[in-house]
Amino acid sequence: MRIDKFLKVTQIIKRRTVANEAADNGRIKANGRVVKPSYEVKVGDVIEIQFGNSTSKFEIIGIPTKQKVPLDQTVKLL
């Protein structure tokens, strides 16, 4: 699943266009590297998202198979 869609489905970012813009602006990192919106997420990836002055970091523990999956089933906050 693409990272922009993953962030929308897990509701970490509410809209896919916002997730897409964040990735385009270099605010999303996977495993320490800046990624594009088309990056395919995998179980075990560590994702960092920069929101203004704060940074959220989490590990992917599952890939959702349907829309709006609870966060605790897909990510572990670090």
MOPAC internal coordinates of N, CA, C and O (Angstrom, degrees):
PM7 1SCF
backbone

  N    0.0000 0     0.00 0     0.00 0    0    0    0
  C    1.4400 1     0.00 0     0.00 0    1    0    0
  C    1.5322 1   108.40 1     0.00 0    2    1    0
  O    1.2310 1   120.56 1   -40.82 1    3    2    1
  N    1.3174 1   116.53 1   139.18 1    3    2    1
  C    1.4625 1   122.51 1   178.43 1    5    3    2
  C    1.5264 1   110.57 1   -64.85 1    6    5    3
  O    1.2310 1   120.72 1   -31.18 1    7    6    5
  N    1.3282 1   116.22 1   148.82 1    7    6    5
  C    1.4580 1   119.40 1  -176.42 1    9    7    6
  C    1.5309 1   111.84 1   -66.26 1   10    9    7
  O    1.2310 1   119.63 1   145.17 1   11   10    9
  N    1.3322 1   118.31 1   -34.83 1   11   10    9
  C    1.4653 1   118.85 1   179.42 1   13   11   10
  C    1.5319 1   110.71 1   -66.22 1   14   13   11
  O    1.2310 1   120.18 1   140.32 1   15   14   13
  N    1.3085 1   117.26 1   -39.68 1   15   14   13
  C    1.4669 1   120.57 1   177.70 1   17   15   14
  C    1.5310 1   110.76 1   -70.78 1   18   17   15
  O    1.2310 1   120.00 1   140.52 1   19   18   17
  N    1.3276 1   117.61 1   -39.48 1   19   18   17
  C    1.4567 1   121.48 1   177.95 1   21   19   18
  C    1.5244 1   110.83 1   -57.88 1   22   21   19
  O    1.2310 1   120.43 1   133.96 1   23   22   21
  N    1.3293 1   116.78 1   -46.04 1   23   22   21
  C    1.4617 1   120.67 1  -179.00 1   25   23   22
  C    1.5200 1   111.71 1   -64.51 1   26   25   23
  O    1.2310 1   119.87 1   146.43 1   27   26   25
  N    1.3269 1   117.86 1   -33.57 1   27   26   25
  C    1.4624 1   121.37 1   177.32 1   29   27   26
  C    1.5217 1   111.44 1   -72.99 1   30   29   27
  O    1.2310 1   120.03 1   133.05 1   31   30   29
  N    1.3244 1   117.55 1   -46.95 1   31   30   29
  C    1.4703 1   121.51 1  -176.85 1   33   31   30
  C    1.5302 1   110.56 1   -63.54 1   34   33   31
  O    1.2310 1   119.94 1   141.32 1   35   34   33
  N    1.3219 1   117.72 1   -38.68 1   35   34   33
  C    1.4609 1   120.83 1   179.18 1   37   35   34
  C    1.5230 1   111.94 1   -81.87 1   38   37   35
  O    1.2310 1   120.06 1   175.58 1   39   38   37
  N    1.3133 1   117.49 1    -4.42 1   39   38   37
  C    1.4554 1   126.12 1   178.40 1   41   39   38
  C    1.5305 1   112.72 1    62.25 1   42   41   39
  O    1.2310 1   120.63 1  -152.37 1   43   42   41
  N    1.3314 1   116.40 1    27.63 1   43   42   41
  C    1.4615 1   120.28 1   170.72 1   45   43   42
  C    1.5185 1   107.90 1   -70.13 1   46   45   43
  O    1.2310 1   120.62 1   138.50 1   47   46   45
  N    1.3271 1   116.42 1   -41.50 1   47   46   45
  C    1.4637 1   123.48 1   170.67 1   49   47   46
  C    1.5259 1   105.68 1  -120.96 1   50   49   47
  O    1.2310 1   120.21 1   -48.43 1   51   50   49
  N    1.3078 1   117.20 1   131.57 1   51   50   49
  C    1.4652 1   121.18 1  -169.60 1   53   51   50
  C    1.5249 1   115.00 1   -71.59 1   54   53   51
  O    1.2310 1   119.83 1   149.80 1   55   54   53
  N    1.3318 1   117.93 1   -30.20 1   55   54   53
  C    1.4701 1   119.77 1  -178.70 1   57   55   54
  C    1.5146 1   110.43 1  -126.01 1   58   57   55
  O    1.2310 1   121.07 1   -37.82 1   59   58   57
  N    1.3239 1   115.55 1   142.18 1   59   58   57
  C    1.4648 1   120.73 1  -178.05 1   61   59   58
  C    1.5213 1   111.58 1   -64.78 1   62   61   59
  O    1.2310 1   119.93 1   145.11 1   63   62   61
  N    1.3231 1   117.74 1   -34.89 1   63   62   61
  C    1.4675 1   119.21 1   179.71 1   65   63   62
  C    1.5222 1   111.25 1   -65.00 1   66   65   63
  O    1.2310 1   120.16 1   145.18 1   67   66   65
  N    1.3170 1   117.30 1   -34.82 1   67   66   65
  C    1.4641 1   120.69 1   177.79 1   69   67   66
  C    1.5252 1   109.53 1   -68.72 1   70   69   67
  O    1.2310 1   120.01 1   138.53 1   71   70   69
  N    1.3281 1   117.58 1   -41.47 1   71   70   69
  C    1.4653 1   121.64 1   176.68 1   73   71   70
  C    1.5268 1   110.49 1   -62.66 1   74   73   71
  O    1.2310 1   120.89 1   139.33 1   75   74   73
  N    1.3336 1   115.90 1   -40.67 1   75   74   73
  C    1.4555 1   121.53 1   179.09 1   77   75   74
  C    1.5300 1   110.41 1   -62.44 1   78   77   75
  O    1.2310 1   120.16 1   134.80 1   79   78   77
  N    1.3248 1   117.31 1   -45.20 1   79   78   77
  C    1.4645 1   121.68 1   179.78 1   81   79   78
  C    1.5242 1   111.10 1   -65.70 1   82   81   79
  O    1.2310 1   120.09 1   140.51 1   83   82   81
  N    1.3275 1   117.43 1   -39.49 1   83   82   81
  C    1.4670 1   120.80 1   178.79 1   85   83   82
  C    1.5269 1   110.38 1   -61.37 1   86   85   83
  O    1.2310 1   120.28 1   136.94 1   87   86   85
  N    1.3215 1   117.08 1   -43.06 1   87   86   85
  C    1.4618 1   120.89 1   178.85 1   89   87   86
  C    1.5264 1   110.77 1   -67.04 1   90   89   87
  O    1.2310 1   120.29 1   138.84 1   91   90   89
  N    1.3177 1   117.05 1   -41.16 1   91   90   89
  C    1.4673 1   120.70 1   178.67 1   93   91   90
  C    1.5295 1   111.62 1   -62.34 1   94   93   91
  O    1.2310 1   120.40 1   148.56 1   95   94   93
  N    1.3441 1   116.85 1   -31.44 1   95   94   93
  C    1.4616 1   121.26 1  -178.49 1   97   95   94
  C    1.5291 1   112.87 1   -89.99 1   98   97   95
  O    1.2310 1   120.05 1  -172.46 1   99   98   97
  N    1.3266 1   117.51 1     7.54 1   99   98   97
  C    1.4619 1   121.25 1   175.87 1  101   99   98
  C    1.5108 1   114.80 1    76.63 1  102  101   99
  O    1.2310 1   119.67 1  -157.39 1  103  102  101
  N    1.3290 1   118.24 1    22.61 1  103  102  101
  C    1.4539 1   121.68 1  -178.22 1  105  103  102
  C    1.5273 1   113.59 1   -93.35 1  106  105  103
  O    1.2310 1   120.05 1   177.47 1  107  106  105
  N    1.3255 1   117.50 1    -2.53 1  107  106  105
  C    1.4612 1   121.23 1   179.91 1  109  107  106
  C    1.5229 1   109.04 1  -118.50 1  110  109  107
  O    1.2310 1   121.08 1   -51.20 1  111  110  109
  N    1.3437 1   115.54 1   128.80 1  111  110  109
  C    1.4562 1   121.46 1   177.89 1  113  111  110
  C    1.5204 1   108.99 1  -121.81 1  114  113  111
  O    1.2310 1   120.71 1   -35.73 1  115  114  113
  N    1.3126 1   116.24 1   144.27 1  115  114  113
  C    1.4608 1   122.57 1   173.46 1  117  115  114
  C    1.5115 1   107.27 1  -123.69 1  118  117  115
  O    1.2310 1   120.69 1   -58.41 1  119  118  117
  N    1.3080 1   116.29 1   121.59 1  119  118  117
  C    1.4628 1   122.16 1  -179.23 1  121  119  118
  C    1.5308 1   111.44 1    54.88 1  122  121  119
  O    1.2310 1   120.59 1  -141.75 1  123  122  121
  N    1.3366 1   116.48 1    38.25 1  123  122  121
  C    1.4538 1   121.56 1   176.04 1  125  123  122
  C    1.5159 1   116.22 1    85.06 1  126  125  123
  O    1.2310 1   119.80 1   178.60 1  127  126  125
  N    1.3444 1   117.99 1    -1.40 1  127  126  125
  C    1.4688 1   121.25 1  -179.63 1  129  127  126
  C    1.5196 1   110.09 1  -116.13 1  130  129  127
  O    1.2310 1   120.67 1   -39.57 1  131  130  129
  N    1.3258 1   116.32 1   140.43 1  131  130  129
  C    1.4593 1   121.16 1   175.94 1  133  131  130
  C    1.5280 1   108.54 1   -65.74 1  134  133  131
  O    1.2310 1   120.54 1   -44.47 1  135  134  133
  N    1.3381 1   116.57 1   135.53 1  135  134  133
  C    1.4658 1   120.46 1  -176.65 1  137  135  134
  C    1.5218 1   111.02 1  -121.86 1  138  137  135
  O    1.2310 1   121.36 1   -20.52 1  139  138  137
  N    1.3197 1   115.01 1   159.48 1  139  138  137
  C    1.4587 1   122.83 1   174.84 1  141  139  138
  C    1.5251 1   108.70 1   -89.91 1  142  141  139
  O    1.2310 1   119.93 1   -13.60 1  143  142  141
  N    1.3360 1   117.74 1   166.40 1  143  142  141
  C    1.4756 1   120.59 1  -179.94 1  145  143  142
  C    1.5307 1   113.10 1   -61.04 1  146  145  143
  O    1.2310 1   119.77 1   157.34 1  147  146  145
  N    1.3078 1   118.04 1   -22.66 1  147  146  145
  C    1.4631 1   120.91 1  -177.05 1  149  147  146
  C    1.5318 1   112.83 1   -86.47 1  150  149  147
  O    1.2310 1   119.50 1  -177.89 1  151  150  149
  N    1.3223 1   118.56 1     2.11 1  151  150  149
  C    1.4666 1   121.67 1  -179.81 1  153  151  150
  C    1.5284 1   109.89 1   -58.76 1  154  153  151
  O    1.2310 1   120.60 1   -49.83 1  155  154  153
  N    1.3171 1   116.46 1   130.17 1  155  154  153
  C    1.4665 1   122.32 1   179.33 1  157  155  154
  C    1.5302 1   109.20 1   -86.57 1  158  157  155
  O    1.2310 1   120.70 1   -64.20 1  159  158  157
  N    1.3371 1   116.26 1   115.80 1  159  158  157
  C    1.4597 1   120.23 1  -179.51 1  161  159  158
  C    1.5240 1   110.47 1   -76.17 1  162  161  159
  O    1.2310 1   121.61 1   -29.98 1  163  162  161
  N    1.3356 1   114.53 1   150.02 1  163  162  161
  C    1.4585 1   121.64 1   179.43 1  165  163  162
  C    1.5192 1   108.19 1  -133.77 1  166  165  163
  O    1.2310 1   120.44 1   -25.75 1  167  166  165
  N    1.3115 1   116.77 1   154.25 1  167  166  165
  C    1.4587 1   121.53 1   175.29 1  169  167  166
  C    1.5243 1   107.83 1   -60.63 1  170  169  167
  O    1.2310 1   121.12 1   -47.69 1  171  170  169
  N    1.3233 1   115.47 1   132.31 1  171  170  169
  C    1.4643 1   120.66 1  -178.85 1  173  171  170
  C    1.5105 1   113.81 1   100.58 1  174  173  171
  O    1.2310 1   119.39 1   165.99 1  175  174  173
  N    1.3243 1   118.77 1   -14.01 1  175  174  173
  C    1.4670 1   121.55 1   177.60 1  177  175  174
  C    1.5269 1   109.69 1   -64.81 1  178  177  175
  O    1.2310 1   120.72 1   -38.35 1  179  178  177
  N    1.3264 1   116.22 1   141.65 1  179  178  177
  C    1.4598 1   122.31 1   173.50 1  181  179  178
  C    1.5197 1   106.76 1  -104.61 1  182  181  179
  O    1.2310 1   120.76 1   -60.75 1  183  182  181
  N    1.3321 1   116.14 1   119.25 1  183  182  181
  C    1.4618 1   122.86 1  -175.78 1  185  183  182
  C    1.5245 1   109.42 1  -107.98 1  186  185  183
  O    1.2310 1   120.45 1   -44.73 1  187  186  185
  N    1.3219 1   116.75 1   135.27 1  187  186  185
  C    1.4570 1   122.99 1   174.47 1  189  187  186
  C    1.5208 1   108.08 1  -121.12 1  190  189  187
  O    1.2310 1   120.52 1   -48.75 1  191  190  189
  N    1.3290 1   116.62 1   131.25 1  191  190  189
  C    1.4624 1   121.48 1   178.13 1  193  191  190
  C    1.5222 1   107.75 1  -124.45 1  194  193  191
  O    1.2310 1   121.02 1   -51.96 1  195  194  193
  N    1.3177 1   115.66 1   128.04 1  195  194  193
  C    1.4542 1   121.05 1   179.75 1  197  195  194
  C    1.5290 1   109.14 1   -96.25 1  198  197  195
  O    1.2310 1   120.80 1   -64.55 1  199  198  197
  N    1.3377 1   116.07 1   115.45 1  199  198  197
  C    1.4672 1   123.18 1   176.73 1  201  199  198
  C    1.5211 1   107.44 1  -110.03 1  202  201  199
  O    1.2310 1   119.93 1   -80.73 1  203  202  201
  N    1.3111 1   117.74 1    99.27 1  203  202  201
  C    1.4649 1   120.28 1  -177.99 1  205  203  202
  C    1.5145 1   110.45 1    61.55 1  206  205  203
  O    1.2310 1   120.40 1    61.74 1  207  206  205
  N    1.3495 1   116.84 1  -118.26 1  207  206  205
  C    1.4704 1   121.18 1  -179.65 1  209  207  206
  C    1.5231 1   112.74 1   -92.77 1  210  209  207
  O    1.2310 1   119.63 1   170.60 1  211  210  209
  N    1.3233 1   118.30 1    -9.40 1  211  210  209
  C    1.4691 1   120.59 1  -178.22 1  213  211  210
  C    1.5259 1   110.58 1  -104.19 1  214  213  211
  O    1.2310 1   121.55 1   -22.34 1  215  214  213
  N    1.3272 1   114.63 1   157.66 1  215  214  213
  C    1.4581 1   121.17 1   179.31 1  217  215  214
  C    1.5171 1   109.21 1  -127.96 1  218  217  215
  O    1.2310 1   120.46 1   -48.27 1  219  218  217
  N    1.3278 1   116.73 1   131.73 1  219  218  217
  C    1.4582 1   122.31 1   175.20 1  221  219  218
  C    1.5185 1   107.91 1  -104.59 1  222  221  219
  O    1.2310 1   121.07 1   -44.10 1  223  222  221
  N    1.3297 1   115.56 1   135.90 1  223  222  221
  C    1.4542 1   120.50 1  -177.44 1  225  223  222
  C    1.5239 1   108.31 1  -131.03 1  226  225  223
  O    1.2310 1   120.49 1   -47.33 1  227  226  225
  N    1.3256 1   116.67 1   132.67 1  227  226  225
  C    1.4556 1   120.37 1   179.31 1  229  227  226
  C    1.5148 1   110.84 1  -152.29 1  230  229  227
  O    1.2310 1   121.22 1   -19.66 1  231  230  229
  N    1.3290 1   115.26 1   160.34 1  231  230  229
  C    1.4624 1   122.61 1   178.99 1  233  231  230
  C    1.5198 1   108.73 1  -110.02 1  234  233  231
  O    1.2310 1   120.67 1   -42.04 1  235  234  233
  N    1.3233 1   116.32 1   137.96 1  235  234  233
  C    1.4603 1   121.22 1   179.54 1  237  235  234
  C    1.5215 1   108.58 1   -82.19 1  238  237  235
  O    1.2310 1   120.72 1   -57.10 1  239  238  237
  N    1.3467 1   116.22 1   122.90 1  239  238  237
  C    1.4648 1   120.53 1   179.00 1  241  239  238
  C    1.5248 1   111.91 1  -110.89 1  242  241  239
  O    1.2310 1   120.28 1   173.07 1  243  242  241
  N    1.3391 1   117.07 1    -6.93 1  243  242  241
  C    1.4555 1   120.83 1   178.32 1  245  243  242
  C    1.5168 1   110.78 1  -166.50 1  246  245  243
  O    1.2310 1   120.90 1   -30.68 1  247  246  245
  N    1.3215 1   115.88 1   149.32 1  247  246  245
  C    1.4592 1   121.76 1   177.55 1  249  247  246
  C    1.5255 1   107.55 1  -102.47 1  250  249  247
  O    1.2310 1   119.80 1   -56.55 1  251  250  249
  N    1.3382 1   118.00 1   123.45 1  251  250  249
  C    1.4668 1   119.97 1  -178.49 1  253  251  250
  C    1.5283 1   112.13 1   -67.62 1  254  253  251
  O    1.2310 1   121.10 1   -32.58 1  255  254  253
  N    1.3299 1   115.50 1   147.42 1  255  254  253
  C    1.4594 1   120.74 1   179.35 1  257  255  254
  C    1.5189 1   111.92 1  -110.00 1  258  257  255
  O    1.2310 1   120.28 1   176.34 1  259  258  257
  N    1.3426 1   117.07 1    -3.66 1  259  258  257
  C    1.4633 1   121.08 1   178.27 1  261  259  258
  C    1.5231 1   108.91 1  -143.38 1  262  261  259
  O    1.2310 1   120.87 1    -7.21 1  263  262  261
  N    1.3141 1   115.94 1   172.79 1  263  262  261
  C    1.4590 1   121.14 1  -178.64 1  265  263  262
  C    1.5268 1   111.16 1   -72.32 1  266  265  263
  O    1.2310 1   120.63 1   -33.44 1  267  266  265
  N    1.3196 1   116.40 1   146.56 1  267  266  265
  C    1.4536 1   125.51 1   174.42 1  269  267  266
  C    1.5253 1   113.25 1    52.36 1  270  269  267
  O    1.2310 1   121.40 1  -107.11 1  271  270  269
  N    1.3075 1   114.92 1    72.89 1  271  270  269
  C    1.4586 1   122.93 1   177.88 1  273  271  270
  C    1.5282 1   107.88 1   -97.69 1  274  273  271
  O    1.2310 1   119.52 1   -39.92 1  275  274  273
  N    1.3446 1   118.53 1   140.08 1  275  274  273
  C    1.4714 1   119.86 1   178.80 1  277  275  274
  C    1.5232 1   112.27 1   -58.53 1  278  277  275
  O    1.2310 1   121.03 1   -37.86 1  279  278  277
  N    1.3249 1   115.64 1   142.14 1  279  278  277
  C    1.4582 1   121.33 1  -176.69 1  281  279  278
  C    1.5241 1   112.64 1   -58.33 1  282  281  279
  O    1.2310 1   119.53 1   141.16 1  283  282  281
  N    1.3296 1   118.51 1   -38.84 1  283  282  281
  C    1.4566 1   120.08 1  -176.20 1  285  283  282
  C    1.5117 1   113.90 1   -65.59 1  286  285  283
  O    1.2310 1   119.58 1   164.46 1  287  286  285
  N    1.3258 1   118.41 1   -15.54 1  287  286  285
  C    1.4571 1   122.20 1   177.59 1  289  287  286
  C    1.5248 1   113.14 1   -89.92 1  290  289  287
  O    1.2310 1   120.33 1   168.47 1  291  290  289
  N    1.3327 1   116.97 1   -11.53 1  291  290  289
  C    1.4541 1   119.67 1  -175.19 1  293  291  290
  C    1.5143 1   115.40 1  -121.76 1  294  293  291
  O    1.2310 1   119.70 1   151.03 1  295  294  293
  N    1.3366 1   118.19 1   -28.97 1  295  294  293
  C    1.4701 1   119.74 1  -177.35 1  297  295  294
  C    1.5245 1   111.23 1  -136.06 1  298  297  295
  O    1.2310 1   121.61 1   -24.63 1  299  298  297
  N    1.3303 1   114.53 1   155.37 1  299  298  297
  C    1.4683 1   122.43 1   174.15 1  301  299  298
  C    1.5134 1   106.43 1  -121.15 1  302  301  299
  O    1.2310 1   120.29 1   -59.83 1  303  302  301
  N    1.3357 1   117.04 1   120.17 1  303  302  301
  C    1.4546 1   120.82 1   179.91 1  305  303  302
  C    1.5132 1   110.48 1   -69.82 1  306  305  303
  O    1.2310 1   121.01 1   -42.44 1  307  306  305
  N    1.3172 1   115.67 1   137.56 1  307  306  305
  C    1.4746 1   121.17 1   178.98 1  309  307  306
  C    1.5075 1   110.69 1  -109.30 1  310  309  307
  O    1.2310 1   120.10 1   180.00 1  311  310  309

